[in-house]
Amino acid sequence: WSLQHHRESEVAAMAYEFEGVQYGKLRDMQEARRARYVQLLEEGLNFTQAAHAVGVSKRTGKVWRNGRTRSNGRNERPLVDWYGGRVKDSTTTVSSRYLSIDERIEIADLSRSGTSVRGIARRLGRSASTVSRELRRNAHPADGGYRPHRADQLAASRRPRPKRRKIRPGTDLYAYVAAGLRRHWSPEQISNRLVREYPDNDHMRACHETIYQAVYVQPRGELRRQVGNALRKGRAVRHSRSDGQSRRPRFREPMVMISERPAQIEDRAVPGHWEGDLICGTSNKSAIGTLVERTTRYTVLLALPDGHDAEHVQRAIITKMGQLPAPLLNSLTWDQGAELALHRDITASLDMQVYFCDPHSPWQRGTNENTNGLLRQYFPKGTDLSAYSQDYLDAVADELNDRPRKTLDWAKPSERIIELLNAMQYAQ
């Protein structure tokens, strides 16, 4: 009896257990472990999480995925052909933001010919990082070569990304994000604070975009219902930001941009080209119009006692500039402020083309910006500018135009404008 009991004990000792199941052979247990590893990856776990879940290292998991080349010449095949991908539906329309099969074929051809990554990117009209990442991620594990059709299938299999949501109820990460939003932290603040408070915990990581997705996009919107109002903008839906290329038309009448302005205006050789803007008073409730001639730096001020909307500004410009000789009314350059929405009326009345600067580009009206700085000596910020009459503004403009200017070789703007007028009369 003792001998039989000893043999049974040896058999029991040699049994291998995985997830509560006994296996008589190590090979069977390892096969079950690898199958479980693959299952966890398909459920959305990353490589590290799946490896730890089955009790192996991340390196072992990599060997299971990619195979191994042994020193004795015996190679282990990959557990799964991860590089085969799934078959793509040829009728599926893919966004142009993804590489197409034609682009991948060209990448393969150029790469074999020795073309650099940046050279390939220039040929395709893509960024160099896109090409570099494509060659690195989709290289075949056997020889490191790039096979375009296989790479295309692999990319298609990655695209659906059947991953579990990272920020989901019941997790510590969800609780932390929810608590941060209740304290009116921004998603970016929460994301960076997670790194500081949990430097060694990869499970407590979420970029700010992931947090926004959890609030606005996730099904059922659990986080949105709880803390959606905690976001600073308090929006129920997310608003996209358009870039400068997709701006909506600023005015109903099409603008003529500064890029279309003739080159002769740039060198200030021809007079009669003006730059304009408003200087505003307290809370932008009052304003004064400023016009500066680019060649002579001659300044004209516009009183706007009744408001600085488009109608009043248009009327003031036409009235004041209409007193000048026609040769001095060649063009006017303004920023994209709403006060010049009626620019077509100005062009029609004065026969003076109006050009508009690019958004957020005050240097394109540098002469006018400099003049506005000088005028702040007379009209400090925080004052009510509607109280100044046109006569007073004319007196300020006369004083400014009587000031010697270094850029004019110490001549006065008033002297230069008189010289121009005399030259015009002589030419006639």
C-alpha positions in Angstrom: 0.0 0.0 0.0 2.8 2.4 0.9 4.5 1.8 -2.5 1.2 2.5 -4.4 0.6 5.6 -2.3 4.1 6.8 -3.1 3.6 6.4 -6.8 0.2 8.3 -6.6 2.0 11.1 -4.8 4.6 11.3 -7.5 2.0 11.5 -10.2 0.1 14.2 -8.3 3.4 16.1 -7.8 4.1 16.0 -11.5 0.6 17.3 -12.4 0.6 20.9 -13.8 -2.1 23.4 -13.0 -3.3 26.4 -14.8 -6.4 28.4 -13.9 -7.7 25.6 -11.7 -7.3 22.9 -14.3 -4.8 20.0 -13.7 -2.7 18.9 -16.7 -0.6 15.7 -16.7 2.0 17.0 -19.1 3.8 20.3 -19.1 3.2 20.5 -22.9 -0.5 20.4 -22.4 -0.5 23.1 -19.7 1.7 25.4 -21.8 -0.6 24.9 -24.8 -3.6 26.0 -22.7 -1.6 29.0 -21.4 -0.7 30.1 -24.9 -4.3 29.7 -26.0 -5.5 31.8 -23.1 -2.8 34.4 -24.0 -4.2 34.7 -27.5 -7.8 34.9 -26.2 -6.8 37.8 -23.8 -5.2 39.7 -26.7 -8.3 39.3 -28.8 -10.4 40.6 -25.9 -8.4 43.9 -25.9 -5.6 43.5 -23.4 -2.2 44.8 -24.4 0.8 42.5 -24.6 2.0 43.2 -21.1 -1.4 42.8 -19.4 -2.0 39.5 -21.3 1.4 38.1 -20.4 1.0 38.9 -16.7 -2.5 37.4 -16.7 -1.2 34.0 -17.7 1.8 34.2 -15.5 4.6 34.7 -18.0 6.9 37.6 -18.7 6.4 40.2 -21.5 9.4 38.7 -23.2 7.9 35.2 -23.2 4.7 36.6 -24.7 6.8 38.2 -27.5 8.4 34.8 -28.2 5.0 33.2 -28.4 3.8 35.9 -30.9 6.9 36.1 -33.1 8.6 32.8 -32.7 12.2 32.3 -31.7 15.5 31.6 -33.4 17.6 29.3 -31.2 21.4 29.0 -31.1 21.2 25.3 -31.9 19.5 26.0 -35.2 16.1 24.9 -34.2 13.5 27.6 -34.8 10.1 27.9 -33.0 7.3 29.1 -35.2 5.0 31.9 -34.1 2.0 30.8 -32.1 -0.3 32.8 -34.4 0.3 34.4 -37.7 -0.1 37.9 -36.4 1.1 39.3 -39.7 -1.5 37.7 -41.9 -4.3 40.0 -40.8 -7.8 39.5 -41.8 -9.1 39.6 -45.3 -10.3 43.1 -46.3 -13.6 43.7 -48.0 -12.5 45.2 -51.4 -15.7 47.3 -51.5 -14.9 49.1 -48.2 -14.0 52.8 -48.7 -11.1 53.8 -46.5 -10.4 57.4 -45.6 -7.5 59.1 -47.4 -5.8 59.7 -44.1 -4.8 56.0 -44.2 -2.2 54.6 -46.6 -3.6 52.9 -49.6 -2.4 49.7 -51.2 -0.9 51.7 -54.1 1.1 53.8 -51.6 2.3 50.7 -49.8 3.5 49.2 -53.1 5.4 52.4 -53.9 6.9 52.4 -50.4 8.1 48.8 -50.9 9.6 49.6 -54.3 11.3 52.8 -53.2 12.6 51.1 -50.0 14.2 48.3 -52.0 15.8 50.8 -54.3 17.5 52.4 -51.3 15.5 55.6 -51.2 15.6 57.3 -47.8 12.5 57.5 -45.6 12.3 61.3 -46.2 12.7 60.8 -49.9 9.8 58.3 -49.9 7.7 60.7 -47.9 8.3 63.5 -50.4 7.3 61.2 -53.3 4.0 60.2 -51.5 3.2 63.7 -50.1 3.2 62.1 -46.6 5.1 63.0 -43.5 8.4 61.1 -42.8 7.1 59.8 -39.5 4.2 58.1 -41.4 6.5 56.2 -43.7 9.0 55.4 -40.9 6.2 54.0 -38.7 4.8 52.0 -41.6 8.1 50.3 -42.3 8.7 49.6 -38.7 5.3 48.3 -37.6 4.6 46.2 -40.6 7.9 44.6 -41.2 7.8 40.8 -41.4 9.3 39.1 -38.3 11.1 36.5 -40.2 13.4 38.7 -42.3 12.4 42.3 -41.5 11.3 42.8 -45.1 8.3 44.9 -46.0 5.6 43.2 -48.0 3.0 45.7 -49.1 0.0 43.4 -49.5 0.6 41.8 -46.1 1.1 45.2 -44.5 -2.2 46.3 -46.0 -4.0 43.3 -44.5 -2.4 43.9 -41.1 -3.3 47.5 -41.1 -6.9 46.6 -41.9 -7.0 44.1 -39.0 -5.7 46.8 -36.6 -8.1 49.5 -37.7 -11.3 48.2 -36.0 -9.4 48.3 -32.7 -11.8 46.0 -30.7 -10.5 47.2 -27.4 -12.3 47.6 -24.1 -12.7 51.1 -22.9 -9.9 52.1 -20.6 -12.0 54.5 -18.5 -14.9 52.4 -17.4 -17.0 52.3 -14.3 -15.6 50.2 -11.4 -12.0 50.9 -12.1 -9.6 53.1 -10.1 -8.9 55.1 -13.2 -12.6 55.9 -13.7 -12.9 57.0 -10.1 -9.9 59.3 -10.3 -11.0 60.9 -13.6 -14.5 61.5 -12.2 -13.2 63.0 -9.0 -10.9 65.3 -11.0 -13.7 66.6 -13.2 -15.8 67.3 -10.2 -13.0 69.5 -8.9 -13.1 71.3 -12.2 -9.8 70.0 -13.4 -9.3 70.0 -17.1 -8.6 66.6 -18.8 -5.1 67.7 -19.5 -4.5 68.5 -15.8 -5.9 65.1 -14.8 -3.8 63.3 -17.4 -0.5 64.8 -16.2 -1.5 64.5 -12.5 -1.9 60.8 -13.0 1.7 60.5 -14.1 2.9 62.3 -11.0 0.8 60.4 -8.5 1.1 56.9 -10.0 4.5 56.9 -11.7 4.8 53.1 -11.6 1.2 52.1 -12.3 0.6 51.7 -16.1 -3.1 51.0 -15.4 -3.5 54.6 -14.1 -2.7 56.3 -17.4 -5.0 58.2 -19.7 -4.2 61.0 -22.1 -6.4 64.0 -22.2 -8.0 62.8 -25.5 -9.0 59.5 -23.9 -10.7 61.5 -21.1 -12.6 63.7 -23.7 -13.6 60.5 -25.5 -15.0 59.1 -22.2 -17.1 62.1 -21.6 -18.4 62.8 -25.1 -18.2 59.7 -27.2 -18.4 56.5 -25.1 -21.7 54.6 -25.4 -24.3 55.3 -22.7 -22.2 58.3 -21.6 -21.8 57.1 -18.0 -19.1 59.7 -17.3 -21.0 62.4 -19.1 -24.1 62.0 -17.1 -22.2 62.2 -13.8 -19.7 65.0 -14.5 -20.3 66.4 -17.9 -21.2 69.7 -16.5 -17.9 69.9 -14.7 -16.0 70.7 -17.9 -15.2 74.4 -18.2 -17.2 75.0 -21.4 -20.2 73.0 -20.1 -21.0 71.7 -23.6 -23.2 68.7 -24.2 -21.4 67.9 -27.4 -17.9 68.4 -28.5 -17.1 71.2 -31.0 -14.4 70.7 -33.6 -11.7 73.4 -34.1 -11.3 74.5 -37.7 -7.9 75.5 -39.0 -7.1 78.6 -41.0 -7.6 76.8 -44.3 -11.2 75.9 -43.4 -12.3 79.3 -42.1 -15.8 80.3 -42.8 -16.1 83.5 -45.0 -15.7 86.5 -42.7 -18.1 88.7 -44.6 -20.9 88.3 -47.0 -18.9 90.1 -49.7 -15.7 88.2 -50.6 -12.5 89.7 -49.2 -9.5 90.5 -51.3 -6.6 89.3 -49.3 -3.2 91.0 -48.8 -1.5 88.2 -50.7 -3.3 89.6 -53.8 -2.0 93.2 -53.2 0.4 94.4 -56.0 4.1 94.2 -55.2 4.6 97.9 -55.8 2.7 98.6 -52.6 5.2 96.7 -50.5 8.2 99.0 -51.4 6.3 102.2 -50.6 7.5 103.8 -53.8 4.0 104.7 -54.9 2.0 106.9 -52.6 -1.7 106.7 -51.9 -1.8 103.3 -50.1 -3.3 103.4 -46.6 -3.4 101.1 -43.6 -6.4 101.4 -41.2 -7.7 100.1 -37.8 -9.6 101.1 -34.7 -8.3 102.0 -31.3 -10.9 101.1 -28.7 -11.9 102.6 -25.4 -13.3 101.1 -22.2 -14.7 97.6 -22.7 -14.6 98.2 -26.5 -17.7 100.4 -26.3 -16.2 103.3 -28.1 -13.5 103.7 -30.8 -11.6 106.0 -33.0 -10.7 105.2 -36.6 -7.0 105.6 -37.6 -5.7 105.8 -41.2 -2.0 106.1 -42.1 -0.5 106.6 -45.5 2.3 104.1 -46.0 4.8 106.3 -47.9 4.5 109.6 -46.0 3.2 108.3 -42.6 0.5 110.9 -42.9 -2.3 110.2 -40.3 -6.0 110.8 -40.5 -8.3 110.2 -37.6 -12.0 109.3 -37.7 -14.5 110.3 -35.0 -17.1 107.6 -34.3 -19.4 109.2 -31.6 -22.4 107.0 -32.6 -20.7 103.6 -32.6 -18.1 101.7 -34.5 -20.2 99.2 -36.3 -19.8 98.6 -40.1 -22.2 101.3 -41.2 -20.7 104.1 -39.1 -17.1 103.1 -39.9 -17.9 102.9 -43.6 -19.6 106.3 -43.6 -16.8 108.0 -41.6 -14.1 106.6 -44.0 -16.0 107.8 -47.1 -16.7 111.2 -45.7 -13.1 111.9 -44.5 -11.2 110.2 -47.3 -13.4 111.8 -49.9 -11.8 115.1 -49.1 -8.4 113.9 -50.4 -7.3 114.1 -54.0 -8.1 111.0 -56.1 -4.3 110.1 -56.7 -4.0 109.5 -52.9 -6.8 107.0 -52.8 -5.2 103.9 -54.3 -5.8 101.2 -51.6 -6.7 100.6 -48.0 -5.4 97.6 -46.0 -7.4 96.6 -42.9 -7.6 93.6 -40.5 -10.6 91.3 -40.6 -12.6 93.2 -38.0 -16.3 93.2 -38.4 -16.3 97.0 -38.7 -15.3 96.7 -42.3 -18.0 94.4 -43.4 -19.3 97.0 -45.9 -15.9 97.3 -47.6 -17.5 97.0 -51.1 -19.3 100.3 -50.5 -16.0 102.0 -49.6 -14.4 100.6 -52.8 -17.4 101.8 -54.9 -17.6 105.3 -53.4 -13.9 106.1 -53.3 -12.6 103.9 -56.2 -10.1 102.6 -53.6 -9.4 98.9 -53.4 -9.6 97.4 -49.9 -7.3 94.5 -48.9 -7.5 92.4 -45.8 -4.7 91.0 -43.7 -4.4 87.4 -42.6 -5.9 86.4 -39.3 -3.8 87.3 -36.2 -1.1 89.1 -38.4 -0.8 92.7 -37.1 2.7 93.0 -38.6 1.1 93.1 -42.1 -0.1 96.6 -41.1 3.0 97.6 -39.2 2.8 101.3 -40.0 -0.7 101.5 -38.6 0.2 99.5 -35.5 3.1 101.8 -34.8 0.9 104.9 -35.2 -1.7 103.5 -32.9 1.0 103.1 -30.3 1.9 106.8 -30.7 -1.8 107.8 -30.4 -2.2 106.1 -27.0 -0.2 109.1 -25.6 -3.3 111.2 -26.5 -6.0 108.5 -25.9 -5.0 106.2 -23.0 -6.6 102.8 -22.6 -9.7 102.8 -20.5 -11.1 106.1 -21.7 -14.3 106.9 -23.4 -13.3 107.7 -27.0 -16.8 108.7 -28.1 -16.5 112.0 -26.3 -13.8 113.4 -28.7 -15.1 115.6 -31.5 -13.8 115.4 -35.1 -12.2 118.9 -34.6 -10.2 117.6 -31.6 -9.1 114.5 -33.5 -8.0 116.7 -36.4 -5.9 118.8 -34.0 -4.2 115.6 -32.7 -3.6 114.4 -36.2 -2.0 117.7 -37.2 0.3 117.6 -34.2 1.3 114.0 -35.0 1.8 114.9 -38.7 4.0 117.9 -37.6 6.4 115.6 -35.7 9.8 114.8 -37.4 10.2 111.1 -38.1 13.4 109.2 -38.2 12.0 106.8 -40.9 11.5 109.9 -43.1 15.1 111.1 -42.6 13.7 113.5 -40.0 11.2 115.1 -42.3 7.6 115.6 -41.2 4.7 113.7 -42.6 3.0 117.0 -43.3 6.0 118.1 -45.4 6.1 114.9 -47.4 2.3 115.0 -48.2 2.7 118.7 -49.4 5.6 117.6 -51.6 3.4 114.9 -53.1 0.5 117.3 -53.7 2.8 119.9 -55.3 4.3 117.1 -57.5 0.8 116.1 -58.6 -0.2 119.6 -59.5 3.1 120.1 -61.5 2.5 116.9 -63.4 -0.9 118.0 -64.4 
